[in-house]
């Protein structure tokens, strides 16, 4: 019996918070799954699973992805049907356009807009909030009703197709917290800052992405 090695790539485009994502995913990944940070388009192309995390502004995100030659490889990776997870800015970058400090095009993989949180709300939305699932999904397996997740953002996503919304939170208005489309799962919250429930979320993603790489040899 031999064991193949699976790879989870955490995409580095100059954003912060990468190491905490890697540590969280390493904590829950099986031994035969290698988790690493890379800005190499070849690593993205060869990955079994890809995570696009990040914090920061939409314009900077797209500029940095472009300057590293990552936009094409990310688009091709997602089109291949392999598991993809976007976190925070990694969700917002999937949308058609962001209204953050002007209008800035995104990857346009999930049609929709990124808009500022409503007037009268404390901005940024920073802290814990109860996830309200719209339906069950494997990535939420073992996460109880009423689970809290950690958010830090001033803008939120409004997909054109509401059926892609997997969960929301109530922050004085309904805010999209989790989307799912084909091989894509993406969160507005930060699983790596969300304690045991966040670790379970990453564990579920990795389990679905590389469920069994063992092969007889």
Z-matrix of the N, CA and C atoms (Angstrom, degrees):
N
C 1 1.467
C 2 1.528 1 108.67
N 3 1.310 2 116.02 1 123.95
C 4 1.460 3 120.89 2 174.43
C 5 1.516 4 108.82 3 -114.72
N 6 1.313 5 115.52 4 158.18
C 7 1.459 6 120.02 5 -177.75
C 8 1.518 7 109.98 6 -120.70
N 9 1.303 8 116.45 7 122.97
C 10 1.454 9 121.09 8 175.21
C 11 1.529 10 109.35 9 -73.49
N 12 1.311 11 115.55 10 154.68
C 13 1.456 12 120.56 11 177.23
C 14 1.517 13 109.51 12 -101.96
N 15 1.306 14 117.31 13 124.51
C 16 1.455 15 121.93 14 175.44
C 17 1.516 16 110.19 15 -93.85
N 18 1.313 17 116.43 16 156.46
C 19 1.462 18 120.05 17 -178.91
C 20 1.522 19 111.08 18 -127.27
N 21 1.325 20 114.48 19 132.16
C 22 1.463 21 121.76 20 171.33
C 23 1.525 22 106.52 21 -114.23
N 24 1.318 23 116.65 22 118.29
C 25 1.459 24 121.84 23 -179.51
C 26 1.524 25 109.66 24 -100.02
N 27 1.320 26 115.65 25 126.08
C 28 1.462 27 122.66 26 171.34
C 29 1.527 28 105.97 27 -98.43
N 30 1.321 29 116.47 28 115.27
C 31 1.464 30 121.20 29 -170.45
C 32 1.522 31 110.65 30 -75.14
N 33 1.327 32 114.78 31 127.53
C 34 1.467 33 122.56 32 178.48
C 35 1.520 34 108.85 33 -100.70
N 36 1.324 35 116.54 34 111.25
C 37 1.468 36 119.56 35 174.49
C 38 1.530 37 110.59 36 -124.35
N 39 1.330 38 115.11 37 25.23
C 40 1.463 39 120.06 38 176.55
C 41 1.501 40 114.58 39 94.26
N 42 1.332 41 118.32 40 2.29
C 43 1.459 42 121.11 41 178.43
C 44 1.518 43 110.27 42 -82.97
N 45 1.311 44 116.01 43 161.81
C 46 1.451 45 120.62 44 177.45
C 47 1.514 46 111.68 45 -84.17
N 48 1.325 47 115.70 46 179.59
C 49 1.460 48 123.39 47 171.90
C 50 1.523 49 113.66 48 76.30
N 51 1.334 50 118.06 49 8.02
C 52 1.457 51 119.36 50 -176.16
C 53 1.515 52 112.15 51 -67.76
N 54 1.316 53 116.72 52 -42.28
C 55 1.458 54 119.78 53 -174.89
C 56 1.521 55 111.91 54 -65.16
N 57 1.326 56 116.98 55 -36.66
C 58 1.465 57 118.62 56 178.87
C 59 1.520 58 111.08 57 -67.24
N 60 1.337 59 116.65 58 -33.13
C 61 1.461 60 119.74 59 175.27
C 62 1.519 61 109.80 60 -66.10
N 63 1.324 62 116.41 61 -46.58
C 64 1.465 63 120.11 62 -179.71
C 65 1.524 64 111.14 63 -60.18
N 66 1.327 65 116.86 64 -45.18
C 67 1.461 66 119.49 65 -179.52
C 68 1.525 67 111.42 66 -61.16
N 69 1.329 68 116.62 67 -41.23
C 70 1.463 69 120.33 68 -179.78
C 71 1.528 70 111.02 69 -64.79
N 72 1.331 71 116.67 70 -44.25
C 73 1.461 72 119.96 71 -178.18
C 74 1.529 73 110.15 72 -69.64
N 75 1.335 74 117.83 73 -40.29
C 76 1.462 75 120.69 74 176.56
C 77 1.527 76 111.17 75 -59.48
N 78 1.309 77 116.49 76 -35.26
C 79 1.465 78 121.37 77 -177.55
C 80 1.522 79 112.04 78 -63.24
N 81 1.334 80 116.46 79 -31.30
C 82 1.467 81 119.85 80 -174.44
C 83 1.522 82 113.22 81 -107.90
N 84 1.327 83 117.66 82 -11.60
C 85 1.465 84 120.16 83 -176.65
C 86 1.528 85 110.76 84 -78.78
N 87 1.326 86 117.53 85 145.77
C 88 1.468 87 119.80 86 174.91
C 89 1.526 88 111.10 87 -66.24
N 90 1.322 89 115.73 88 163.53
C 91 1.462 90 120.83 89 -173.00
C 92 1.527 91 113.03 90 -60.47
N 93 1.330 92 117.32 91 -30.93
C 94 1.460 93 119.80 92 -176.13
C 95 1.525 94 113.11 93 -83.79
N 96 1.312 95 117.60 94 4.12
C 97 1.470 96 121.26 95 177.36
C 98 1.520 97 108.82 96 -105.92
N 99 1.323 98 115.94 97 120.76
C 100 1.455 99 122.80 98 179.01
C 101 1.530 100 108.95 99 -92.74
N 102 1.324 101 115.72 100 127.16
C 103 1.469 102 121.64 101 179.24
C 104 1.525 103 107.77 102 -113.01
N 105 1.327 104 116.94 103 124.76
C 106 1.456 105 118.64 104 -179.82
C 107 1.517 106 111.81 105 -149.72
N 108 1.322 107 114.26 106 156.61
C 109 1.459 108 122.71 107 176.41
C 110 1.519 109 108.53 108 -90.62
N 111 1.322 110 117.28 109 137.17
C 112 1.456 111 120.20 110 177.73
C 113 1.523 112 110.77 111 -155.01
N 114 1.345 113 115.69 112 145.48
C 115 1.459 114 121.01 113 170.28
C 116 1.525 115 110.20 114 -111.18
N 117 1.337 116 116.38 115 15.61
C 118 1.461 117 122.99 116 -177.99
C 119 1.526 118 109.39 117 -88.89
N 120 1.322 119 116.70 118 121.03
C 121 1.460 120 120.14 119 -178.12
C 122 1.527 121 111.11 120 -61.48
N 123 1.330 122 117.42 121 -26.26
C 124 1.466 123 120.03 122 179.08
C 125 1.522 124 110.94 123 -69.86
N 126 1.329 125 116.98 124 -35.87
C 127 1.466 126 120.48 125 177.47
C 128 1.520 127 110.51 126 -65.16
N 129 1.335 128 116.10 127 -39.24
C 130 1.464 129 120.16 128 176.70
C 131 1.524 130 110.01 129 -63.07
N 132 1.318 131 116.20 130 -44.88
C 133 1.465 132 120.77 131 -177.30
C 134 1.519 133 112.27 132 -62.06
N 135 1.354 134 117.08 133 -31.12
C 136 1.458 135 121.05 134 -174.92
C 137 1.524 136 113.51 135 -96.90
N 138 1.320 137 118.78 136 -2.91
C 139 1.462 138 122.06 137 -173.03
C 140 1.522 139 112.55 138 -70.90
N 141 1.331 140 115.17 139 149.53
C 142 1.463 141 120.94 140 170.66
C 143 1.521 142 111.17 141 -81.57
N 144 1.326 143 115.95 142 -29.66
C 145 1.464 144 121.84 143 177.62
C 146 1.520 145 107.93 144 -148.38
N 147 1.322 146 115.74 145 149.00
C 148 1.461 147 121.06 146 -174.47
C 149 1.524 148 109.13 147 -132.48
N 150 1.332 149 115.60 148 134.46
C 151 1.462 150 121.83 149 176.85
C 152 1.527 151 108.52 150 -120.84
N 153 1.315 152 116.62 151 126.37
C 154 1.469 153 122.66 152 175.70
C 155 1.527 154 107.46 153 -111.19
N 156 1.336 155 117.35 154 98.44
C 157 1.464 156 120.44 155 -179.20
C 158 1.527 157 109.84 156 -96.39
N 159 1.325 158 116.11 157 -166.12
C 160 1.450 159 117.69 158 170.30
C 161 1.504 160 114.90 159 138.19
N 162 1.310 161 113.07 160 157.70
C 163 1.451 162 123.70 161 172.17
C 164 1.526 163 106.40 162 -132.32
N 165 1.320 164 116.70 163 158.89
C 166 1.452 165 118.71 164 178.04
C 167 1.507 166 112.38 165 126.19
N 168 1.327 167 115.99 166 -164.19
C 169 1.459 168 122.78 167 -173.67
C 170 1.525 169 111.20 168 -95.78
N 171 1.321 170 115.34 169 151.03
C 172 1.462 171 121.25 170 -177.15
C 173 1.522 172 111.98 171 -62.03
N 174 1.328 173 117.29 172 -45.83
C 175 1.464 174 120.05 173 -177.35
C 176 1.524 175 110.87 174 -61.83
N 177 1.333 176 116.78 175 -44.30
C 178 1.462 177 120.65 176 179.25
C 179 1.529 178 111.19 177 -63.31
N 180 1.330 179 115.77 178 -40.27
C 181 1.464 180 119.82 179 179.72
C 182 1.515 181 110.99 180 -59.48
N 183 1.329 182 117.88 181 -50.71
C 184 1.458 183 120.99 182 -177.88
C 185 1.531 184 111.34 183 -67.06
N 186 1.339 185 116.76 184 -37.15
C 187 1.463 186 119.95 185 177.11
C 188 1.515 187 111.08 186 -62.62
N 189 1.331 188 116.38 187 -44.35
C 190 1.461 189 120.56 188 -178.54
C 191 1.527 190 111.94 189 -69.24
N 192 1.322 191 118.01 190 -39.05
C 193 1.461 192 120.38 191 175.69
C 194 1.528 193 110.54 192 -61.96
N 195 1.321 194 115.87 193 -41.57
C 196 1.463 195 120.47 194 179.95
C 197 1.521 196 111.95 195 -66.19
N 198 1.339 197 116.40 196 -44.84
C 199 1.467 198 120.08 197 -176.77
C 200 1.524 199 112.04 198 -65.46
N 201 1.322 200 117.40 199 -24.74
C 202 1.464 201 121.20 200 178.16
C 203 1.525 202 112.39 201 -92.99
N 204 1.315 203 116.65 202 3.82
C 205 1.457 204 120.11 203 179.47
C 206 1.503 205 113.91 204 67.61
N 207 1.346 206 117.24 205 32.60
C 208 1.459 207 121.09 206 -172.73
C 209 1.524 208 114.53 207 -101.96
N 210 1.317 209 118.06 208 -13.16
C 211 1.465 210 118.93 209 -175.14
C 212 1.526 211 111.12 210 -64.69
N 213 1.316 212 117.41 211 -49.84
C 214 1.462 213 120.43 212 178.14
C 215 1.516 214 112.79 213 -60.30
N 216 1.338 215 118.43 214 -51.04
C 217 1.469 216 119.69 215 179.42
C 218 1.524 217 113.84 216 -60.01
N 219 1.342 218 118.12 217 -38.23
C 220 1.462 219 119.98 218 178.03
C 221 1.527 220 110.63 219 -65.75
N 222 1.324 221 116.32 220 -43.76
C 223 1.465 222 120.53 221 179.23
C 224 1.522 223 110.66 222 -62.22
N 225 1.328 224 116.40 223 -42.48
C 226 1.461 225 120.76 224 179.73
C 227 1.527 226 110.79 225 -68.20
N 228 1.328 227 116.28 226 -39.19
C 229 1.462 228 119.79 227 177.97
C 230 1.529 229 110.00 228 -59.38
N 231 1.322 230 116.76 229 -50.05
C 232 1.464 231 120.45 230 -178.42
C 233 1.530 232 110.37 231 -61.94
N 234 1.338 233 116.94 232 -40.52
C 235 1.466 234 120.84 233 179.80
C 236 1.526 235 111.87 234 -65.11
N 237 1.339 236 117.41 235 -21.76
C 238 1.464 237 120.97 236 -179.49
C 239 1.522 238 112.65 237 -72.23
N 240 1.335 239 116.69 238 -16.68
C 241 1.455 240 120.94 239 179.01
C 242 1.507 241 114.71 240 92.07
N 243 1.334 242 117.65 241 1.61
C 244 1.468 243 120.13 242 178.32
C 245 1.529 244 110.45 243 -76.17
N 246 1.337 245 117.34 244 156.06
C 247 1.468 246 121.41 245 -174.71
C 248 1.523 247 112.72 246 -62.64
N 249 1.319 248 114.76 247 133.39
C 250 1.470 249 122.51 248 -179.29
C 251 1.516 250 108.88 249 -133.05
N 252 1.338 251 115.52 250 133.76
C 253 1.460 252 121.41 251 176.42
C 254 1.522 253 109.19 252 -125.05
N 255 1.324 254 116.33 253 123.61
C 256 1.462 255 121.83 254 172.86
C 257 1.520 256 109.02 255 -105.03
N 258 1.334 257 116.43 256 139.58
C 259 1.467 258 121.40 257 -179.11
C 260 1.520 259 109.22 258 -126.76
N 261 1.335 260 116.33 259 122.62
C 262 1.464 261 124.60 260 176.71
C 263 1.532 262 109.90 261 58.86
N 264 1.324 263 119.03 262 -106.45
C 265 1.451 264 119.82 263 177.62
C 266 1.523 265 111.23 264 -62.81
N 267 1.332 266 116.19 265 -25.43
C 268 1.461 267 120.24 266 175.54
C 269 1.513 268 113.01 267 -66.57
N 270 1.321 269 118.13 268 -23.87
C 271 1.468 270 122.00 269 169.49
C 272 1.518 271 110.14 270 -78.31
N 273 1.316 272 117.21 271 -50.25
C 274 1.463 273 120.20 272 -175.21
C 275 1.521 274 112.59 273 -61.61
N 276 1.339 275 117.12 274 -32.60
C 277 1.460 276 120.54 275 179.45
C 278 1.522 277 112.62 276 -65.88
N 279 1.334 278 117.44 277 -20.81
C 280 1.458 279 120.90 278 -179.80
C 281 1.522 280 112.75 279 -75.19
N 282 1.320 281 117.53 280 -16.49
C 283 1.460 282 121.21 281 -174.08
C 284 1.536 283 111.04 282 -78.64
N 285 1.320 284 115.81 283 171.14
C 286 1.468 285 121.13 284 -177.44
C 287 1.509 286 112.21 285 -70.57
N 288 1.325 287 116.30 286 -45.05
C 289 1.461 288 120.25 287 -175.92
C 290 1.523 289 109.66 288 -151.60
N 291 1.334 290 115.78 289 147.09
C 292 1.463 291 121.74 290 174.36
C 293 1.516 292 109.00 291 -113.34
N 294 1.333 293 116.05 292 139.26
C 295 1.459 294 122.29 293 177.59
C 296 1.520 295 112.24 294 -94.50
N 297 1.317 296 117.10 295 14.26
C 298 1.464 297 121.00 296 -179.06
C 299 1.526 298 110.29 297 -74.07
N 300 1.345 299 116.14 298 112.55
C 301 1.466 300 122.67 299 179.63
C 302 1.522 301 111.32 300 53.93
N 303 1.322 302 115.25 301 54.48
C 304 1.463 303 121.56 302 -177.69
C 305 1.514 304 109.34 303 111.03
N 306 1.310 305 116.14 304 -158.43
C 307 1.458 306 121.13 305 174.97
C 308 1.528 307 108.82 306 -120.45
N 309 1.326 308 114.83 307 126.86
C 310 1.453 309 119.92 308 -176.10
C 311 1.529 310 108.95 309 -132.84
N 312 1.325 311 117.60 310 128.81
C 313 1.464 312 119.96 311 -179.57
C 314 1.515 313 111.74 312 -68.22
N 315 1.339 314 114.96 313 143.00
C 316 1.450 315 121.08 314 173.53
C 317 1.514 316 110.17 315 -104.04
N 318 1.313 317 116.73 316 -159.51
C 319 1.463 318 121.32 317 -179.18
C 320 1.526 319 112.09 318 -77.08
N 321 1.329 320 117.89 319 -16.71
C 322 1.465 321 123.92 320 177.98
C 323 1.530 322 111.80 321 57.39
N 324 1.319 323 115.87 322 39.54
C 325 1.456 324 120.90 323 176.68
C 326 1.528 325 110.02 324 -91.30
N 327 1.328 326 116.64 325 -34.73
C 328 1.458 327 121.96 326 170.76
C 329 1.531 328 106.72 327 -115.54
N 330 1.326 329 118.76 328 106.63
C 331 1.469 330 120.31 329 -177.53
C 332 1.524 331 111.65 330 -57.68
N 333 1.332 332 115.55 331 133.14
C 334 1.454 333 121.12 332 179.82
C 335 1.508 334 111.24 333 155.17
N 336 1.332 335 114.79 334 -177.20
C 337 1.453 336 120.98 335 -176.03
C 338 1.527 337 111.18 336 -124.47
N 339 1.316 338 114.68 337 154.75
C 340 1.456 339 121.98 338 171.87
C 341 1.520 340 106.89 339 -107.40
N 342 1.335 341 117.13 340 119.36
C 343 1.461 342 121.93 341 -173.04
C 344 1.528 343 110.04 342 -125.35
N 345 1.319 344 115.47 343 160.08
C 346 1.461 345 120.92 344 -179.50
C 347 1.524 346 109.96 345 -72.19
N 348 1.322 347 116.40 346 145.63
C 349 1.455 348 120.86 347 173.48
C 350 1.524 349 109.99 348 -58.11
N 351 1.316 350 116.33 349 153.32
C 352 1.448 351 121.85 350 -169.89
C 353 1.520 352 115.23 351 -65.32
N 354 1.325 353 114.73 352 157.69
C 355 1.461 354 121.84 353 176.68
C 356 1.523 355 110.19 354 -59.35
N 357 1.323 356 115.65 355 143.10
C 358 1.451 357 121.05 356 178.33
C 359 1.514 358 114.20 357 88.40
N 360 1.337 359 117.12 358 -8.42
C 361 1.458 360 120.64 359 178.17
C 362 1.522 361 109.90 360 -91.77
N 363 1.319 362 116.43 361 147.33
C 364 1.459 363 120.21 362 175.24
C 365 1.520 364 108.91 363 -69.13
N 366 1.331 365 115.41 364 124.40
C 367 1.457 366 121.51 365 -177.69
C 368 1.526 367 109.04 366 -124.01
N 369 1.326 368 118.34 367 131.59
C 370 1.459 369 126.11 368 2.92
C 371 1.524 370 113.21 369 -75.49
N 372 1.313 371 114.53 370 158.27
C 373 1.457 372 121.18 371 168.12
C 374 1.520 373 106.09 372 -72.00
N 375 1.307 374 116.53 373 106.88
C 376 1.462 375 121.01 374 -174.58
C 377 1.517 376 109.68 375 -132.12
N 378 1.324 377 116.04 376 117.03
C 379 1.449 378 119.88 377 178.36
C 380 1.513 379 111.74 378 136.23
N 381 1.331 380 114.15 379 -164.34
C 382 1.462 381 121.46 380 -172.78
C 383 1.522 382 111.02 381 -90.46
N 384 1.331 383 115.60 382 144.63
C 385 1.449 384 120.80 383 176.93
C 386 1.516 385 109.32 384 -148.65
N 387 1.338 386 115.60 385 151.99
C 388 1.465 387 121.71 386 -176.57
C 389 1.532 388 109.86 387 -80.84
N 390 1.325 389 115.34 388 125.45
C 391 1.457 390 120.61 389 177.09
C 392 1.524 391 109.94 390 -75.82
N 393 1.333 392 115.98 391 133.61
C 394 1.470 393 121.90 392 -179.84
C 395 1.531 394 107.66 393 -118.04
N 396 1.342 395 117.84 394 94.85
C 397 1.470 396 119.76 395 -178.38
C 398 1.524 397 111.94 396 -66.25
N 399 1.337 398 116.16 397 141.37
C 400 1.459 399 121.93 398 172.99
C 401 1.518 400 110.60 399 -84.00
N 402 1.319 401 116.32 400 -27.95
C 403 1.466 402 123.17 401 178.81
C 404 1.520 403 107.27 402 -161.10
N 405 1.301 404 116.32 403 167.24
C 406 1.457 405 120.53 404 178.12
C 407 1.521 406 110.36 405 -82.55
N 408 1.310 407 115.13 406 154.18
C 409 1.459 408 121.41 407 -179.45
C 410 1.521 409 106.74 408 -156.73
N 411 1.324 410 117.21 409 153.44
C 412 1.461 411 120.97 410 -177.29
C 413 1.525 412 112.34 411 -58.35
N 414 1.323 413 117.23 412 -31.25
C 415 1.462 414 119.60 413 -178.17
C 416 1.528 415 112.05 414 -70.05
N 417 1.330 416 116.84 415 -15.04
C 418 1.464 417 121.86 416 178.01
C 419 1.533 418 112.42 417 -102.52
N 420 1.310 419 117.32 418 5.35
C 421 1.462 420 121.44 419 -178.69
C 422 1.534 421 110.45 420 -57.75
N 423 1.330 422 115.85 421 130.43
C 424 1.459 423 121.02 422 177.13
C 425 1.519 424 114.69 423 80.83
N 426 1.326 425 117.37 424 0.82
C 427 1.461 426 121.03 425 177.72
C 428 1.529 427 107.68 426 -98.30
N 429 1.312 428 118.27 427 117.34
C 430 1.462 429 120.58 428 -170.86
C 431 1.532 430 113.08 429 -73.71
N 432 1.301 431 114.54 430 158.43
C 433 1.467 432 120.58 431 172.66
C 434 1.526 433 109.06 432 -59.69
N 435 1.329 434 115.89 433 136.96
C 436 1.456 435 120.41 434 -179.29
C 437 1.517 436 114.28 435 87.53
N 438 1.343 437 117.16 436 6.86
C 439 1.465 438 120.44 437 179.59
C 440 1.528 439 110.42 438 -65.96
N 441 1.327 440 115.25 439 141.47
C 442 1.461 441 121.76 440 178.94
C 443 1.525 442 110.63 441 -98.41
N 444 1.330 443 115.94 442 143.04
C 445 1.456 444 122.77 443 174.65
C 446 1.525 445 109.17 444 -131.22
N 447 1.331 446 115.48 445 158.78
C 448 1.461 447 121.30 446 -171.67
C 449 1.531 448 111.30 447 -99.40
N 450 1.334 449 115.28 448 131.82
C 451 1.465 450 122.89 449 -176.76
C 452 1.528 451 110.96 450 -121.81
N 453 1.338 452 115.53 451 144.59
C 454 1.464 453 122.27 452 168.30
C 455 1.529 454 106.63 453 -145.77
N 456 1.329 455 117.48 454 100.46
C 457 1.471 456 119.15 455 -179.77
C 458 1.528 457 110.12 456 -166.11
N 459 1.329 458 114.32 457 156.90
C 460 1.463 459 121.83 458 176.59
C 461 1.521 460 111.95 459 -115.23
N 462 1.318 461 116.41 460 -15.53
C 463 1.471 462 122.82 461 179.42
C 464 1.522 463 108.76 462 -122.10
N 465 1.316 464 115.70 463 155.86
C 466 1.465 465 119.57 464 -179.55
C 467 1.516 466 110.13 465 -142.40
N 468 1.320 467 115.52 466 163.41
C 469 1.462 468 121.76 467 -173.07
C 470 1.521 469 111.92 468 -92.76
N 471 1.331 470 114.81 469 140.16
C 472 1.469 471 121.85 470 174.00
C 473 1.532 472 106.92 471 -125.03
N 474 1.333 473 117.88 472 90.25
C 475 1.471 474 120.44 473 -179.57
C 476 1.529 475 111.15 474 -66.87
N 477 1.324 476 115.87 475 146.16
C 478 1.468 477 119.83 476 175.50
C 479 1.521 478 111.09 477 -63.81
N 480 1.315 479 116.41 478 -36.76
C 481 1.460 480 121.75 479 -178.46
C 482 1.526 481 109.22 480 -102.70
N 483 1.324 482 118.86 481 106.25
C 484 1.467 483 120.29 482 -177.41
C 485 1.522 484 113.70 483 -65.24
N 486 1.332 485 117.93 484 -14.96
C 487 1.461 486 119.44 485 -178.39
C 488 1.530 487 112.39 486 -70.71
N 489 1.328 488 118.30 487 -14.44
C 490 1.475 489 119.84 488 178.21
C 491 1.523 490 111.45 489 -79.87
N 492 1.332 491 117.85 490 -11.41
C 493 1.468 492 121.19 491 -177.55
C 494 1.522 493 109.30 492 -76.50
N 495 1.330 494 114.93 493 120.63
C 496 1.466 495 121.13 494 -178.36
C 497 1.523 496 111.65 495 -97.15
N 498 1.347 497 116.97 496 -27.98
C 499 1.465 498 120.45 497 178.52
C 500 1.520 499 109.09 498 -160.37
N 501 1.320 500 115.12 499 154.18
C 502 1.454 501 122.57 500 177.90
C 503 1.526 502 109.03 501 -130.27
N 504 1.337 503 115.46 502 173.46
C 505 1.460 504 122.10 503 166.60
C 506 1.521 505 107.81 504 -132.44
N 507 1.311 506 115.68 505 159.20
C 508 1.458 507 122.00 506 176.45
C 509 1.521 508 108.16 507 -100.46
N 510 1.341 509 116.27 508 112.60
C 511 1.462 510 120.83 509 176.81
C 512 1.536 511 108.97 510 -128.42
N 513 1.314 512 114.67 511 53.64
C 514 1.463 513 119.99 512 -174.44
C 515 1.512 514 111.61 513 78.83
N 516 1.290 515 116.25 514 -12.97
C 517 1.460 516 126.35 515 170.08
C 518 1.524 517 105.85 516 -153.20
N 519 1.315 518 116.03 517 164.22
C 520 1.455 519 119.34 518 178.39
C 521 1.525 520 109.53 519 -77.49
N 522 1.312 521 115.91 520 123.30
C 523 1.461 522 121.95 521 -177.68
C 524 1.524 523 108.35 522 -117.08
N 525 1.318 524 115.97 523 129.27
C 526 1.461 525 120.87 524 177.29
C 527 1.530 526 109.14 525 -67.55
N 528 1.334 527 115.65 526 124.31
C 529 1.461 528 121.16 527 -177.22
C 530 1.521 529 112.82 528 -109.96
N 531 1.335 530 116.77 529 -23.31
C 532 1.459 531 120.45 530 -173.73
C 533 1.516 532 108.60 531 -155.18
N 534 1.332 533 116.50 532 130.34
C 535 1.465 534 120.51 533 177.19
C 536 1.524 535 109.36 534 -123.40
N 537 1.321 536 114.89 535 158.22
C 538 1.465 537 121.17 536 178.20
C 539 1.523 538 107.92 537 -146.75
N 540 1.328 539 114.73 538 126.20
C 541 1.460 540 120.27 539 176.94
C 542 1.523 541 108.19 540 -146.14
N 543 1.313 542 116.40 541 115.13
C 544 1.465 543 121.61 542 -179.48
C 545 1.539 544 109.56 543 54.73
N 546 1.318 545 117.61 544 -116.20
C 547 1.466 546 122.15 545 -178.44
C 548 1.522 547 113.15 546 -91.04
N 549 1.325 548 117.64 547 5.51
C 550 1.463 549 122.61 548 -176.08
C 551 1.519 550 110.53 549 -100.86
N 552 1.327 551 115.44 550 132.41
C 553 1.457 552 122.51 551 164.63
C 554 1.519 553 105.96 552 -126.86
N 555 1.330 554 117.65 553 136.72
C 556 1.464 555 119.24 554 -178.96
C 557 1.517 556 110.08 555 -148.26
N 558 1.329 557 115.20 556 141.35
C 559 1.461 558 121.70 557 -173.55
C 560 1.517 559 111.69 558 -120.46
N 561 1.331 560 115.94 559 146.11
C 562 1.466 561 120.11 560 168.33
C 563 1.526 562 110.04 561 -84.44
N 564 1.313 563 117.35 562 -27.48
C 565 1.464 564 121.30 563 178.70
C 566 1.527 565 110.62 564 -81.62
N 567 1.324 566 115.04 565 169.47
C 568 1.462 567 122.16 566 178.83
C 569 1.527 568 109.24 567 -106.26
N 570 1.335 569 119.10 568 101.44
C 571 1.467 570 119.55 569 178.26
C 572 1.529 571 112.44 570 -58.85
N 573 1.338 572 117.09 571 -36.01
C 574 1.465 573 120.43 572 -177.15
C 575 1.519 574 113.08 573 -67.37
N 576 1.351 575 117.70 574 -13.14
C 577 1.458 576 122.44 575 177.30
C 578 1.524 577 111.88 576 -109.96
N 579 1.337 578 116.01 577 10.14
C 580 1.465 579 120.86 578 -170.51
C 581 1.520 580 113.83 579 -110.29
N 582 1.329 581 117.36 580 25.69
C 583 1.451 582 120.97 581 173.20
C 584 1.510 583 113.67 582 62.03
N 585 1.325 584 115.85 583 -145.99
C 586 1.461 585 121.66 584 -173.86
C 587 1.520 586 112.37 585 -63.41
N 588 1.333 587 117.19 586 -37.01
C 589 1.467 588 119.23 587 179.87
C 590 1.523 589 110.53 588 -67.82
N 591 1.316 590 117.10 589 -36.81
C 592 1.458 591 120.13 590 177.25
C 593 1.516 592 112.11 591 -66.18
N 594 1.336 593 116.34 592 -40.45
C 595 1.461 594 119.42 593 176.60
C 596 1.524 595 111.16 594 -63.94
N 597 1.330 596 116.33 595 -39.06
C 598 1.464 597 119.37 596 177.59
C 599 1.527 598 110.62 597 -64.09
N 600 1.332 599 116.04 598 -37.49
C 601 1.460 600 119.87 599 177.43
C 602 1.528 601 110.10 600 -60.47
N 603 1.343 602 117.90 601 -48.41
C 604 1.464 603 120.77 602 178.17
C 605 1.529 604 110.95 603 -62.86
N 606 1.316 605 116.45 604 -40.90
C 607 1.464 606 119.79 605 178.19
C 608 1.526 607 110.52 606 -58.72
N 609 1.316 608 117.18 607 -44.20
C 610 1.466 609 121.08 608 179.35
C 611 1.524 610 111.34 609 -62.71
N 612 1.338 611 116.08 610 -41.24
C 613 1.462 612 119.24 611 179.96
C 614 1.522 613 110.47 612 -63.39
N 615 1.332 614 117.15 613 -48.21
C 616 1.463 615 120.55 614 -179.09
C 617 1.524 616 110.80 615 -63.55
N 618 1.330 617 116.93 616 -40.59
C 619 1.461 618 120.63 617 -179.77
C 620 1.525 619 111.14 618 -62.16
N 621 1.318 620 116.51 619 -37.47
C 622 1.455 621 119.85 620 177.80
C 623 1.519 622 112.94 621 -75.82
N 624 1.345 623 115.33 622 -29.54
C 625 1.454 624 120.00 623 -176.82
C 626 1.513 625 112.47 624 -77.30
N 627 1.323 626 116.37 625 -43.27
C 628 1.481 627 121.17 626 -178.56
C 629 1.523 628 108.46 627 -131.58
N 630 1.331 629 117.52 628 67.38
C 631 1.460 630 120.75 629 -171.36
C 632 1.514 631 114.77 630 -66.48
N 633 1.324 632 117.77 631 -32.47
C 634 1.459 633 118.94 632 -177.32
C 635 1.518 634 109.65 633 -159.64
N 636 1.328 635 115.69 634 98.24
C 637 1.460 636 120.15 635 178.78
C 638 1.527 637 111.93 636 -100.44
N 639 1.336 638 116.84 637 10.38
C 640 1.462 639 119.96 638 178.37
C 641 1.538 640 109.11 639 -79.64
N 642 1.334 641 115.68 640 136.64
C 643 1.458 642 120.17 641 178.46
C 644 1.525 643 109.56 642 -141.03
N 645 1.298 644 115.56 643 146.10
C 646 1.466 645 119.44 644 178.12
C 647 1.522 646 109.12 645 -68.20
N 648 1.330 647 116.68 646 139.24
C 649 1.456 648 119.65 647 179.95
C 650 1.512 649 109.87 648 -146.16
